[in-house]
């Protein structure tokens, strides 16, 4: 193919036959007009609709390479495989569904040329937009971005860490061990990559032209697990929380099933027992590197913080048990799950706010 291109555009695909040709043509048009040499690396997860064949048929007219993987292995890992085989000085990543505007690509590349290490096509800076989104979808996106900014220090200055449209210098990932899961490669790059400057450029996120969205419940779960994996002390917190859950459930079982205590009293007792258990482990393990204050102050703050968790736990546990007839342990598990995230955030930023990542 001659000399190495300035930018490699990595496009992960699965059942994008109706979109991939239009995207490749648009990439060629806008980058060529801007005088930017390029290659498109299509990474296809063995699409049954013939996406790979369509992309290959364009290689005689455009600079296109196609990598076919044995099955549907995930969006983030497809991007990683594309980055590994790419040859450009800069790497761009975008979806094949035409929701990422290809006309913005030259501007993203120009900003990398101008000194940015990572440039994000952002929906949430001035000039960006998500027309046609429902309130629920906006809420989910806001929640995902907020969760990442709260738990991951290197993400806190980024408005759209959930974007799937970005360009970065190759040096950002050279020698870096990336283990992305689910569909958010950018999150992994922002936490582990080698960079000094992240920039955002506004984009208008288009409605999908053809095909179906890849986002499902499984991807949402993967995202939450990914954030927890990247937030170092949250892993320890989750382990302590798991142990505390066992202590909590054991207390409910003992006081409820064996001693016959009323459910609300059983829940209250389990809360206090597990709170003391969790606080002790957080002190000596989870947040042991935190800047220390007065022990009694931390203890009082911890109890104040978990009151919020307790109220949500009591509300949902008793609602499910008394109003809907759900079993004791299932009702209690739901209450614990709802309060878990609040527990972590309040503990990290109120009680042990000096803990180092």
C-alpha positions as CSV (number, residue, x, y, z in Angstrom):
1,X,0.0,0.0,0.0
2,X,3.0,2.3,-0.2
3,X,4.1,4.7,2.6
4,X,2.5,4.6,6.0
5,X,-0.7,6.7,6.4
6,X,-0.9,9.7,8.7
7,X,-4.1,8.3,10.3
8,X,-5.5,4.8,10.7
9,X,-9.3,4.8,11.1
10,X,-10.4,1.7,13.1
11,X,-14.0,0.8,12.4
12,X,-15.4,-2.2,14.4
13,X,-18.4,-3.9,12.7
14,X,-21.1,-6.4,13.2
15,X,-23.9,-6.6,10.7
16,X,-23.2,-3.2,9.2
17,X,-23.5,-4.2,5.5
18,X,-25.9,-1.3,4.8
19,X,-23.6,1.3,6.4
20,X,-20.0,0.4,5.9
21,X,-19.7,1.4,2.2
22,X,-21.2,4.8,2.9
23,X,-18.9,5.3,5.8
24,X,-15.7,4.4,3.9
25,X,-16.7,6.6,1.0
26,X,-17.3,9.5,3.4
27,X,-14.0,9.0,5.2
28,X,-12.2,9.0,1.9
29,X,-14.0,12.2,0.8
30,X,-13.4,14.3,3.9
31,X,-9.8,13.2,4.7
32,X,-8.6,13.4,1.1
33,X,-10.1,16.9,0.8
34,X,-8.2,17.9,3.9
35,X,-5.0,16.4,2.5
36,X,-4.7,13.7,5.2
37,X,-3.4,10.3,4.2
38,X,-5.3,7.5,5.7
39,X,-6.2,3.8,5.9
40,X,-9.5,2.3,7.1
41,X,-9.1,-0.8,9.2
42,X,-12.4,-2.7,9.4
43,X,-12.5,-5.2,12.2
44,X,-15.5,-7.5,11.6
45,X,-16.8,-10.1,14.0
46,X,-17.7,-12.6,11.3
47,X,-21.0,-10.7,10.4
48,X,-23.5,-13.1,8.9
49,X,-24.8,-10.3,6.6
50,X,-21.6,-10.1,4.6
51,X,-20.2,-6.8,6.0
52,X,-16.6,-8.0,5.6
53,X,-17.2,-8.9,1.9
54,X,-18.7,-5.4,1.2
55,X,-15.7,-3.7,2.9
56,X,-13.2,-5.9,0.9
57,X,-14.9,-5.0,-2.4
58,X,-14.0,-1.4,-1.7
59,X,-10.2,-2.0,-1.2
60,X,-9.5,-1.5,-5.0
61,X,-10.8,2.0,-4.8
62,X,-10.0,3.1,-1.3
63,X,-7.3,2.3,1.3
64,X,-9.1,-0.4,3.2
65,X,-8.0,-3.4,5.1
66,X,-10.3,-5.9,6.6
67,X,-9.7,-8.1,9.7
68,X,-12.3,-10.8,10.3
69,X,-12.5,-12.4,13.7
70,X,-14.0,-15.8,14.4
71,X,-17.1,-14.6,16.2
72,X,-18.8,-11.8,18.1
73,X,-16.1,-11.0,20.6
74,X,-17.0,-7.5,21.7
75,X,-16.6,-3.9,20.5
76,X,-13.7,-2.9,22.7
77,X,-11.6,-5.9,21.9
78,X,-12.3,-5.3,18.2
79,X,-10.9,-1.8,18.5
80,X,-7.8,-3.1,20.3
81,X,-7.2,-5.7,17.5
82,X,-7.6,-2.9,14.9
83,X,-5.1,-0.7,16.8
84,X,-2.6,-3.5,16.8
85,X,-2.6,-4.0,13.1
86,X,-2.9,-0.3,12.2
87,X,0.1,1.6,10.7
88,X,-0.8,5.3,11.0
89,X,0.9,7.8,13.2
90,X,-2.5,8.7,14.6
91,X,-5.3,6.3,15.3
92,X,-9.0,7.3,14.9
93,X,-11.9,5.2,16.2
94,X,-15.5,5.5,15.1
95,X,-18.6,3.4,14.7
96,X,-19.8,2.1,11.4
97,X,-23.5,3.0,11.9
98,X,-23.1,6.6,10.6
99,X,-24.0,8.1,14.0
100,X,-20.5,9.6,14.3
101,X,-20.2,12.4,11.7
102,X,-17.3,11.7,9.4
103,X,-17.1,15.3,8.4
104,X,-15.7,16.0,11.9
105,X,-12.8,13.6,11.4
106,X,-10.4,16.2,9.8
107,X,-10.9,18.6,12.7
108,X,-10.1,15.8,15.2
109,X,-6.9,15.0,13.4
110,X,-6.0,18.7,13.2
111,X,-6.3,19.0,17.0
112,X,-3.9,16.0,17.4
113,X,-1.5,17.6,15.0
114,X,-1.8,20.8,17.1
115,X,-0.6,19.2,20.3
116,X,-3.4,17.2,21.8
117,X,-2.6,13.6,22.7
118,X,-6.2,12.4,22.7
119,X,-9.1,14.2,21.0
120,X,-12.7,13.2,21.8
121,X,-15.7,13.8,19.6
122,X,-17.8,15.1,22.4
123,X,-21.6,15.3,22.6
124,X,-21.4,17.3,25.9
125,X,-19.2,20.3,25.1
126,X,-20.6,23.5,23.7
127,X,-21.8,22.8,20.1
128,X,-22.3,19.1,20.7
129,X,-25.8,17.5,20.8
130,X,-27.8,14.3,20.9
131,X,-30.9,15.1,18.9
132,X,-33.7,12.5,19.1
133,X,-32.6,10.9,22.3
134,X,-35.2,10.0,24.9
135,X,-35.1,11.3,28.4
136,X,-34.2,7.8,29.6
137,X,-31.3,7.5,27.2
138,X,-29.9,10.9,28.2
139,X,-30.2,9.8,31.9
140,X,-28.3,6.6,31.3
141,X,-25.6,8.5,29.4
142,X,-25.3,11.1,32.1
143,X,-25.2,8.5,34.8
144,X,-22.4,6.5,33.1
145,X,-20.3,9.7,32.6
146,X,-20.9,10.8,36.2
147,X,-20.0,7.3,37.6
148,X,-16.7,7.4,35.6
149,X,-15.8,10.9,36.7
150,X,-16.5,10.1,40.4
151,X,-14.5,6.9,40.5
152,X,-11.7,7.5,38.1
153,X,-9.4,10.6,38.8
154,X,-8.0,10.7,35.2
155,X,-11.4,11.0,33.8
156,X,-12.7,13.9,35.9
157,X,-11.9,16.6,33.5
158,X,-13.5,14.9,30.5
159,X,-17.1,15.8,29.6
160,X,-17.8,12.8,27.3
161,X,-15.8,9.8,28.5
162,X,-18.4,7.5,27.0
163,X,-17.7,8.6,23.4
164,X,-16.9,6.0,20.8
165,X,-15.4,8.7,18.4
166,X,-11.9,9.8,19.1
167,X,-8.4,10.2,17.8
168,X,-5.1,9.6,19.6
169,X,-1.4,9.5,19.1
170,X,0.1,6.1,18.7
171,X,2.5,6.7,21.6
172,X,-0.5,7.0,24.0
173,X,-0.9,3.2,23.9
174,X,2.6,2.0,23.1
175,X,3.8,-0.3,25.8
176,X,0.5,-0.1,27.7
177,X,-1.4,-3.2,28.7
178,X,-5.0,-2.6,27.7
179,X,-7.8,-5.0,28.8
180,X,-11.0,-3.3,27.6
181,X,-14.3,-5.0,28.3
182,X,-17.7,-4.3,26.8
183,X,-18.0,-1.4,24.5
184,X,-16.0,1.5,26.0
185,X,-12.4,1.4,24.8
186,X,-11.9,5.1,25.5
187,X,-12.4,4.6,29.2
188,X,-9.5,2.1,29.3
189,X,-7.3,4.5,27.3
190,X,-8.0,7.5,29.5
191,X,-7.2,5.5,32.7
192,X,-4.1,3.7,31.4
193,X,-2.8,5.6,28.4
194,X,0.4,7.8,28.3
195,X,-0.8,11.3,27.6
196,X,-0.5,14.9,28.9
197,X,-3.4,16.6,27.1
198,X,-6.9,15.5,26.3
199,X,-9.1,17.8,24.1
200,X,-12.7,17.6,23.1
201,X,-14.4,18.7,19.9
202,X,-18.1,19.1,19.6
203,X,-20.1,16.6,17.5
204,X,-23.8,16.2,16.8
205,X,-24.6,12.5,17.4
206,X,-26.8,11.4,14.5
207,X,-29.8,9.1,14.7
208,X,-29.0,5.6,13.4
209,X,-29.6,5.3,9.7
210,X,-29.8,1.5,9.4
211,X,-29.3,-1.6,11.6
212,X,-29.9,-2.0,15.3
213,X,-28.2,-0.6,18.4
214,X,-25.6,-2.8,20.0
215,X,-26.3,-1.5,23.5
216,X,-28.1,-4.0,25.8
217,X,-28.4,-4.9,29.5
218,X,-25.2,-7.1,29.2
219,X,-23.2,-4.1,27.9
220,X,-24.4,-1.9,30.8
221,X,-23.4,-4.5,33.3
222,X,-20.0,-4.8,31.6
223,X,-19.5,-1.1,31.8
224,X,-20.2,-0.9,35.5
225,X,-17.8,-3.8,36.1
226,X,-15.2,-2.1,33.9
227,X,-15.4,1.1,35.9
228,X,-15.0,-0.9,39.2
229,X,-12.0,-2.7,37.7
230,X,-10.3,0.5,36.8
231,X,-11.0,2.2,40.2
232,X,-8.4,0.5,42.3
233,X,-9.8,1.1,45.8
234,X,-13.3,0.2,44.6
235,X,-12.2,-3.4,44.0
236,X,-11.2,-3.7,47.7
237,X,-14.4,-1.9,48.6
238,X,-16.5,-4.4,46.6
239,X,-14.7,-7.3,48.3
240,X,-15.5,-5.8,51.7
241,X,-19.0,-5.1,50.6
242,X,-19.4,-8.7,49.5
243,X,-18.2,-10.0,52.9
244,X,-20.4,-7.5,54.6
245,X,-23.3,-8.7,52.6
246,X,-22.7,-12.2,53.8
247,X,-22.6,-11.0,57.4
248,X,-25.8,-9.0,56.8
249,X,-27.7,-11.9,55.3
250,X,-26.4,-14.3,58.0
251,X,-27.7,-11.9,60.6
252,X,-31.1,-11.6,58.9
253,X,-31.3,-15.4,58.6
254,X,-30.3,-16.0,62.3
255,X,-32.6,-13.3,63.8
256,X,-35.5,-13.9,61.4
257,X,-35.7,-17.6,60.6
258,X,-34.3,-19.0,63.8
259,X,-35.2,-16.4,66.4
260,X,-38.5,-15.4,64.8
261,X,-37.8,-11.7,65.2
262,X,-40.0,-9.2,63.2
263,X,-38.4,-8.5,59.8
264,X,-37.9,-4.7,60.3
265,X,-36.0,-5.4,63.6
266,X,-34.0,-8.1,61.9
267,X,-33.0,-5.7,59.1
268,X,-32.0,-3.0,61.6
269,X,-29.8,-5.5,63.6
270,X,-28.2,-6.8,60.4
271,X,-27.4,-3.2,59.3
272,X,-25.6,-2.3,62.5
273,X,-23.6,-5.6,62.6
274,X,-22.5,-5.3,59.0
275,X,-21.7,-1.6,59.3
276,X,-19.2,-2.2,62.1
277,X,-17.8,-5.1,60.2
278,X,-17.3,-3.1,57.0
279,X,-15.9,0.0,58.9
280,X,-13.2,-2.2,60.5
281,X,-12.1,-3.7,57.2
282,X,-12.1,-0.3,55.4
283,X,-9.9,1.1,58.1
284,X,-7.2,-1.5,57.9
285,X,-7.4,-2.4,54.2
286,X,-9.6,-0.5,51.7
287,X,-8.6,3.0,52.7
288,X,-5.6,2.3,54.8
289,X,-3.6,5.0,52.8
290,X,-6.1,7.7,53.6
291,X,-4.9,10.8,55.4
292,X,-6.0,10.1,59.0
293,X,-8.1,12.3,61.2
294,X,-9.6,11.6,64.6
295,X,-10.8,8.0,64.8
296,X,-14.1,9.0,66.5
297,X,-14.7,11.6,63.8
298,X,-14.3,9.0,61.0
299,X,-16.5,6.6,62.9
300,X,-19.3,9.2,63.2
301,X,-18.9,10.3,59.6
302,X,-19.1,6.7,58.5
303,X,-22.3,6.1,60.4
304,X,-23.7,9.3,59.0
305,X,-22.8,8.3,55.5
306,X,-24.3,4.8,55.7
307,X,-27.6,6.2,57.1
308,X,-28.3,7.2,53.5
309,X,-27.6,3.6,52.4
310,X,-29.6,2.3,55.3
311,X,-32.7,4.4,54.5
312,X,-32.7,3.2,50.8
313,X,-32.0,-0.3,51.9
314,X,-34.9,-0.3,54.5
315,X,-37.3,1.3,52.0
316,X,-36.8,-1.2,49.2
317,X,-36.3,-4.3,51.4
318,X,-39.5,-3.6,53.4
319,X,-41.5,-2.5,50.4
320,X,-40.7,-5.8,48.6
321,X,-41.3,-7.9,51.6
322,X,-44.5,-6.4,53.0
323,X,-46.1,-5.0,49.8
324,X,-45.1,-7.6,47.2
325,X,-44.5,-10.7,49.3
326,X,-40.9,-11.2,48.2
327,X,-38.8,-13.5,50.4
328,X,-36.7,-12.1,53.2
329,X,-33.3,-12.7,51.6
330,X,-34.2,-11.6,48.1
331,X,-35.8,-8.4,49.4
332,X,-32.7,-7.7,51.5
333,X,-30.4,-8.3,48.5
334,X,-32.3,-5.7,46.4
335,X,-32.0,-3.2,49.2
336,X,-28.3,-3.8,49.6
337,X,-27.6,-3.5,45.9
338,X,-29.4,-0.1,45.7
339,X,-27.4,1.3,48.7
340,X,-24.0,-0.1,47.6
341,X,-23.0,2.6,45.2
342,X,-24.0,5.4,47.6
343,X,-22.1,3.7,50.4
344,X,-18.9,3.7,48.3
345,X,-19.2,7.3,47.1
346,X,-19.9,8.6,50.6
347,X,-17.2,6.6,52.2
348,X,-14.6,7.6,49.6
349,X,-15.4,11.3,49.5
350,X,-16.7,12.0,53.0
351,X,-15.1,9.6,55.5
352,X,-11.7,8.6,53.9
353,X,-11.5,11.5,51.4
354,X,-7.7,11.4,51.4
355,X,-7.4,7.9,50.1
356,X,-4.9,7.7,47.2
357,X,-5.7,5.9,44.0
